[in-house]
């Protein structure tokens, strides 16, 4: 999944780009830029988006290329979950 698709899903989950922007305290234009692929989602907003979508869109979805470097504990948690 691309981060643009993940942002679209996040917007759909919460209701709109404007609602997502308000939930994570950014301007709606910023969400529009993420959704259009003009800029990637900054690390500092990923957890807020994950929480706003109640986990429907994860940090892994938002940062598919580098999540494991930013949040290595997510990889360990996934491995533990798979082993159980």
JODAKA-V364205 format. One record per residue. RES is the residue in one small letter. OMEGA is omega in whole degrees, -180 to 180 (none if undefined). NEAR is the number of other C-alpha atoms within 10 Angstrom. D_LAST is the distance of its C-alpha to the last C-alpha in Angstrom with 2 decimals. Layout:
RES_OMEGA_NEAR_D_LAST + RES_OMEGA_NEAR_D_LAST
This chain:
x_176_10_25.63 + x_179_13_28.55 + x_178_23_28.96 + x_178_22_31.99 + x_179_17_30.00 + x_178_23_27.44 + x_176_24_30.43 + x_178_19_31.92 + x_179_17_28.78 + x_178_26_28.83 + x_179_23_32.50 + x_-178_14_31.98 + x_-177_17_29.23 + x_176_17_31.48 + x_180_11_34.72 + x_175_16_36.57 + x_-178_22_37.02 + x_180_17_39.20 + x_178_18_36.67 + x_179_24_33.95 + x_180_19_36.56 + x_-178_12_37.51 + x_-178_15_33.96 + x_174_16_33.35 + x_172_11_36.98 + x_177_13_38.26 + x_177_13_41.19 + x_179_15_40.65 + x_178_12_42.25 + x_178_17_39.40 + x_178_26_36.83 + x_179_19_39.28 + x_177_14_39.40 + x_-177_20_35.61 + x_180_22_35.54 + x_180_15_38.41 + x_-180_15_36.88 + x_177_12_39.68 + x_177_14_37.43 + x_177_16_33.73 + x_179_21_31.85 + x_-178_10_32.28 + x_-174_15_29.32 + x_179_8_30.64 + x_-174_14_30.31 + x_-180_20_26.83 + x_179_17_25.01 + x_178_17_27.82 + x_178_26_27.41 + x_180_18_23.67 + x_-180_15_24.57 + x_-180_19_27.62 + x_-180_19_25.70 + x_177_13_23.00 + x_179_12_20.39 + x_175_14_21.85 + x_-174_24_23.04 + x_175_20_20.94 + x_178_25_22.19 + x_178_21_20.68 + x_-175_19_22.86 + x_-179_28_25.85 + x_-173_21_25.75 + x_-176_14_24.32 + x_-175_11_26.20 + x_-178_13_25.56 + x_-176_19_22.66 + x_176_15_20.83 + x_-177_11_24.02 + x_-177_12_24.52 + x_-177_13_21.05 + x_179_11_19.14 + x_178_12_16.63 + x_178_15_15.48 + x_179_14_14.47 + x_180_12_12.50 + x_179_11_10.76 + x_179_10_10.05 + x_179_11_8.77 + x_179_10_6.35 + x_179_9_5.31 + x_-180_8_5.49 + x_-177_7_3.83 + x_none_5_0.00
